[in-house]
Amino acid sequence: MLTRRQFGLGALSLGALTALPGTARAAAGHDYTSRETFDQFDKLFHESGAVGQPTDTNEAGGLGWGASYVLAAYVRMYEAYRDTAYLDRLIHNADLVLAGRDSERGVTDYRGLSLPAWRSIVYSAGGVSLLDAAGQPLLEVRSALANVNDAVATVRAGSSEGRFTLEVRNPVKAKVSTFTDLTMDPGSPDYAVKRILDAYPSPTMVTAKDLRPSPAGAATPAQGAFKLAAAPVIFAVHTGMITYPLASFVRIVRRDPRLLADARYRAKAAEYLEACQAAAAAHDPEWMAGGYYIWPKGMPVPYDGVEQPINQSVALGQTYAELAAATGDSHFRDRTRRLAATFARDLKVNDKDAYTWPYWPGFGKLYSGYTKADGVSEWTPSYGSPPKGAQQGEDLSHGGIDIEFAAAAHRWGLGFTGRDMVRFARSYTRNMATTDNGVATTFLRVDGSGGLAPAGQYLQAPRFMPVARWDEALFPHALAVYADHAVESQYGSTLLSVAYLNWQGRR
């Protein structure tokens, strides 16, 4: 096997490249470049009932982080083999996924809107409205800590009339925040909203909002224990991940006269084009002309008021790039170009002539940090110690989204050069690819930091295949990761990875 140093420097001979995968495949018992392996894994995945089935809802992210990869796998397998059976599988799964849109299920987001997209309640923030003695809304207790659905707000009597104690406990996170002798009198130094804000960041990341039309007086909330609930939110990253393979289907059909002549494929392409447009438009209020998406202030997410992570912005960019290629529409082309230009601003070239980039956009508020006085966010009033906030590098799995977008933008002439593609490929071969006791694996982050990646990360290695043609060391190492670990069908993302190994192997 190649040494850690060889992978780190990208110093692979062609002989080593060709020898490694064959040896690894024999040891694993699977040929991860064969359609037989993919078809077997596809069957097993759907029979297993694992998260990511097309009949799942997206309440826990099963569609955005599961079914989307399965749909994308069919796209890559069709591109690899030109067998319309894979398009038919995509249609079967896609129709089920589209039936799970909020507008089809009759459910709403936190604003009460039932949109043609997919809400989630796992990654959002949430709270509970406490009532006064007359049953009227008095105080909303909020938490931006993960697992908010498990949190409980307990109201107890205070030391005197008009006062109360509030405890917010999150048992999953083993965190508790306690605020004693609060009052609802806005003129008091113990006014609940102010005291809770002053204490931020408390262990359970609590904030509060006075729900009275005209806050005054010292009413107290009813005593008891009340469960918090996560607010339903439609995330741009989920919408992008789900619609990307649908947009790819539209592009494939509309650019192939043979497929376009088929009434069924033509009708599905028209249907999916409309679905992609409608779903993407749900996020127009989050779009910034500078070429990125934000979470508007007040949106019930942990970091409202800040720019979305790079991968979450460009997830929708994938869809726009494919729709641009399918239709030539100037709106789709402009969105893609702007997203590509903004992403490019965060790319740095290291001493290995490879790209590195951060998880959060470098120009953003979270990257630099902010204070309560800045008034950036309702749900997370402060973060970090300016000028330093969340400055970690992008990780491999989320980097796979960035790579998909960059390669799609490049493919359709909407951003990034061939030289950029080379440096993206080297992010894998020179920064991340390594071995551990003779077993092919990766480092966690695209700059090579973070130590050895856990399974949930290194199993995403084949998702860098869109740039494999620009560095011949990439494909054999990603294939060796699968072979050395004898990967079986587990997740939607591993099914996509096997599809990508077929896709690049056929090249």
N, C-alpha and C positions, 0 to 999 in steps of 0.2 A: 504494500500500500504506500501511497505517497505520504511524505512527512508533512507535519504541520507547517514547517518552514517553506516547503515547496509550494503548498497551496497558498500560504500567505503572500508569497512573492509572485505567484502566478507562473512559476518556472516549470512548466510541464512539457515534456517531449511528446511528439505525436505518437510515438510507440507506447508511452505510458497511458496516453488517452485512450487508445484503442484496446489495450490489454485490460484495463481496470473494469469496464462494465461487464465484459464476458465472464471474467472470474467471479465477479460479484453476483451475476445472474444465476450462475450454476449453483452457488452456495445458497441462494435464497429460495430456489424452487419456482420462482415466477419470472416470466419474461415481461417486464414492465413496459416494454415497447411493442407488445402484441395486442391486437384488438381482442383476442380471446381472453386475455387477462382482464382487460377493461370490461368486456361484456360480463364476465363472471363476477367481477367486483360490483358492477352496476346492479346485477340481479340480487346479489347478497345484500347490498346496501338497502334496496327497496324492500326486500323481504324482512330485514332486521327490525324495521320500525324505528331506526335510530333518528335522532333529531335532524331535521332538515328535509323531511318528506314533503312533497308538494301539497299535501292536505293539511299540514301544520298551519297554525296561525303564526303571525310574527310577534305575538305578545312577548315571547322570550327570545326573540331574534332568530328563530328557527329558519325563516325564509331568507332573511338578509345574510346570515352566516351559515347557511346550510344548503337550502334548495337552489340558491343563486349559483353556487359552485357546480351543482349537478347540471343545471341548464347550460352553463358555460362549458362544461365537459362535452356535452353533445355538439356544441358549436365546433370545438377543436377536433373532435373525432370526425365530424363531417368534413372539415377542412383537410384532415389527414387522409381520409379514404374516399371521399366523394360518394358515400353511400347514403342515400336519402332516408334510410332506416333511422339514422341518427336525428335527422330533422323531424321525423315522425315522433320519435321519443321526446324531443324537445317540445313539440306541440302538445302532446299528451300532458306532460308535466306543467308546461306554461299555462295551459288553460285552467288547471287546478290552482296554480298559484294566483292567477288573476281573479279567480273566484274568491280568494281570501282577502281582497282589497276591502278597506273599511266601507266603501260605498256599496259593495256587494253584500257584506255581512250586516250592514245596518248599525255599525258602531261609530263612535265619534272620537276625536282627539280632545285634548284639554280645553280647546276653544269651543267645543260643541259642534265642530265641523266633521261631516262624513265625506271624506275625500277619496278619490280613486288611487289610493296608495295604502301603505301598510303600517299601522301604528305598532308601537312597542311600549311595554311598561317595565322592562328590566333595567334599562340604562338611564331612565329619567329620574328626576327628583320627585318628592311628593310631600304630603302633609295631611293634616286633619283640621277641620273647623270645629272649634270648641264653642258651645252654646251658653248663653246666660240662663238665668233662672226662668225666663219667659220663653225659652226655646229659640231665641233669636241668635244669629251668628255673631260671635264676639271677637274671637281671636283665632287666626290661622297659625298653627304651629307647623313649621317646615323643616325638612332635613334633606341635605344634599349628599349624605353618606350613602354608599351602596347598600343594597338590601333594605331599602326604606320600607318595603312591604312588611318586614318583620319588626319594625320599630313600634313602640308603644309610648304614648304620652299619658302620663298620670298626673291628675290634678288633686292636690290635697289642700286642706285648710291652712291659712297662714297664721301668723301670731296674733292677728287682730282682725276685726271686721273690715272687709274691703281688700283684704290681702290673701294671696294664695301661693302655694309652692308648685312648681312645674318640674317634673322629671321626664326626660326623654331617654328611653333605653333601647338600644339596638343589640339584641342578644346574639345575633350571628357574628357581629363585629366585636362583641364583648365591650361595648362602649356605653357610657351613660353620662348624661349632662343634667345637672340639677340647679334650679334657680329658685332661691327661697324668698319669701315675702315680697312677691311681685304685686303690682297694682295696675289697674287699667286707667288710672288717672294720668292723662298726657302731661300734666304739669308737675308730676312727682318725679324725683330722681330714680324711683323704683318702677317707673312705667315699664311694663313688660317688654314692649317693642324695643325700647332703648337699652334696657338692661341686657337683654338677650343679644342685641347687636354689639354692645360694648364687650361682651364676653366672647364674641366670635374671634378665632375659631374654637368653639367648644368641641369636646370629643365626638359628639354626634352631629356636628356641623349644623346647629339649629339657628334658624332665623324665625321671625314672627311678623305678622301683618295684622293690623287692626281692621276688623271687618265692619265696624259701625259706620254708617253714612256720615255721621258727625261725631267723631270721638270726643267724649266728655264724660265726666263722672267716674265712679269707681266700682262699677259692676264687676262681679267675679264669675269666672266660668264654672259650670257645674262640675262637681267632684266626680272622680272615677277614672277608669283606664280606657283609653281610646286608641285604636290602631291607626297608624298612618297608612296612607295608600299612595303608591306611585302614580303619577299623572300619565295618561296615554299621550305619547308624542310620536310624530312621524319623523324619523331621522333621515337626513339626506343621504347618508352613507348606505343605509338599507335600500332606499329607493334606487340609488345608483347601482348597487350590486345586483339587485333583482332585474332592473330594466336593461342592464348592459347586454346580457345574452339575447334578450328579446330584440334589442336594437341591432345586434349582430345578425340575427335571423332576417330582419328586414333588409339589411345591407346585402346579405348573401342572395336572397331571392331577387331583389330589384336589380342586382348587377349581373344576373345570370339569365339570359333569354329563355333557356330551357326550363328553368324553375318558374320564371315569371309567366310562362305559357300555361302552367298548370293552375287550374282555377282554384284548387284548394290552397296551394302555397301562396298564390297571389292574394286571396282573401285573408289568409292569416297574416301576411305581411302588412296589409292595410290595417287590420285590427290591432296588431302589435305596435304599429307606428302610432296610432291614435292613443293607445294605452301608455306608451312611453312618454309621449308629449304631455298627456294629462298628469301623469305621476310626477314628472320632472317639474311641471309648472306649480305643483303644490309647494315647492321650495323657492319660488320667486321672491317671496318676502325676505328670504335669508340671503339673497344674492347681492353682492357688492360689485359695482362696475369695475373695481380694481382687479377683479378676477379671482374671487374666492367667496366662500359662504361663511356666514356668522350664525350664532345662536342669538336672536334678538333678546335684549334685556327684558326680563320678566318671563321668558320661556322657562317652563319647569324642568330644567336640566342642570346638572351640577355647575356648569360654567356658562350660564347665560351672560350675554353681553360681550362675549369674546369671539375671536375668529375660530372656526372649526379646524381640527387637525388637517394637515396636508392631505392625508389619505382620504379623509371624509369629504373634502371639497372635490378632489379629483375623481372620486368614485362616480359622481354624476358626470364628470368630464368624459369618462369612458363612454357613457351613453351618448353624450353630445357628439363625440368624435365619430361613432358609428352612424348616428343619424345624419351627420354632415356628409359622410361617404355615401349613404343611401339616397339622400335627397338633394344634396347640394345647397340646402337652405342656408341663407346668410346668417340667420339667428343661431343655428347650431354651430356653424363655422366660427362665428365670433365668440361664442361662449368657450369653445375648445381652445381657441388661440389665447384668449385672456387667461384661462386657467393654466395653460402651458407656460405662458410668460411669467405668471406669478410663481409657479412652482420653480421655474428656472432660477429665479432670484435667490432661492435658498440652497442651490447646489454649490458645493465647494469641491475643489480638486485637491486631493491629498498627495503625499510624496510618492504614491504608487500609481499616479495618474488615474485614480479611480474617484468616483463621486461619493460624497457623504452629504447627508441632509438631516434636518431635525424632524421630530414627530410633529411638533407645533410650529406654525410659520414663524420665522425669525423676526418678522416685523410686528408680530402680534402682542396683545396685552398679556396673555398668559405666559408667553416666552420671557417677557421682561419682568413680570410680576406687577402687582398693583396693590394699593392700600384702600381702606374704607373711604378715605377722603376723596379718592378718585371717582367714586360713584359708578364703577364699571358694572357691577353685578348685584342682583338681588339675592340670588340663591347661594353665591359664594362671594361675600362682600370683600374679601381680601385674599391675595395669594402670593406666596413667596416673599422675598425681601428685595424689592426693586433696587438695582436694575437686574436682578436675577430671579427668574421664575422657573417654569418647566422647560429646561433646555436639553433634555435627553435626545439622543439620536433616534431616528426611525428604526423600528425593529423589522426583522425579516418578513414576518407574515403580513403586516400592514404595508411594508414596502412592496409586496407583491401587487397591491392595488396601484401604487405609484408607478410601478414598472409597466403594468397593463396600460395605464393611461398614456404614459410617455411613448410607448411603442405604437399605440393606436394613433396618437397625434402625429408622430413621425410618418407612419405608414400613409396617412392621408394628406401629408404636406401642410399640417396645421400647427407644427411646433417641433423643435428639437432636430438636430442634425445627426448625421452618421457618427460624427465624433462624440456627440452626446451619448449615442447608443453604446459605443465602445466603453465609455466611462461608466455607464450604468451596468454593463456586463461585468466590468472589473470590480464594481462594488461587491459583487458576489465572489468572483474568483480570487481577487486579491485582498479583500477585506474580511469576508465571512467564511469562505470555504476552508475547512481544516479536517484533521482526523483526530480521534481520541482512542488511543490504544489500538490503532490500526483500523478503526471503524470511521467511515466517512460521516462527518457531521458539520455543523456550522457554529459560528459565533452568533450571539443574539442580535446585535445591531449592525446596521449597514456600514458603520465606520469600523467594525471589528471589535467593538467594546462590548461590555456586558457579560463576558465569560461565555462558556459553552451554552448553546441554546437548549432549552427543554424540548421535549418531543413535540409539543404543540407548535413550536417554531421551526425546528429543522425539517419536519415533515412537509413544510410549505416550500422547500427548496425548488421543486420543479416549476413553481409559479414565476420564476425568473426566466423561463424559456422564451418569452417574447424577445429577449435580447441575446439569446444564446448564439445566434448566427454571427455575432460580433466578437465572440471569444470562444474558441473551440474547447477551452477547458471547462466551460460551464455545464454543458450537457452531461459529460461522463461523470462529473462529480455529483450532480443532482441525482443521476441514475444510481450511482453507488450508494448514496444516502438511503435510497429505498431498498436496494438489494442487500446492503449490509445489515439493515434492520429488519429484513424479511417482512416488509409492511403488508398487512392484510387490509381489506376494505373496512374502513372505520367511519369516516366522515365524508360529507360532501366535498370538502377541500382535498381529501386524499384521492377521491375519485377524479376530481379535476386534475390533480397532479399526475395521475396515471395517464389521463387523456393527453396532457402536455408532453409526457415522455413519448407517447405514440406520435404526437404531432411533430415533435422535433426529430424523433428517430426516423420518420418517413422522409424528412428533408435530407 
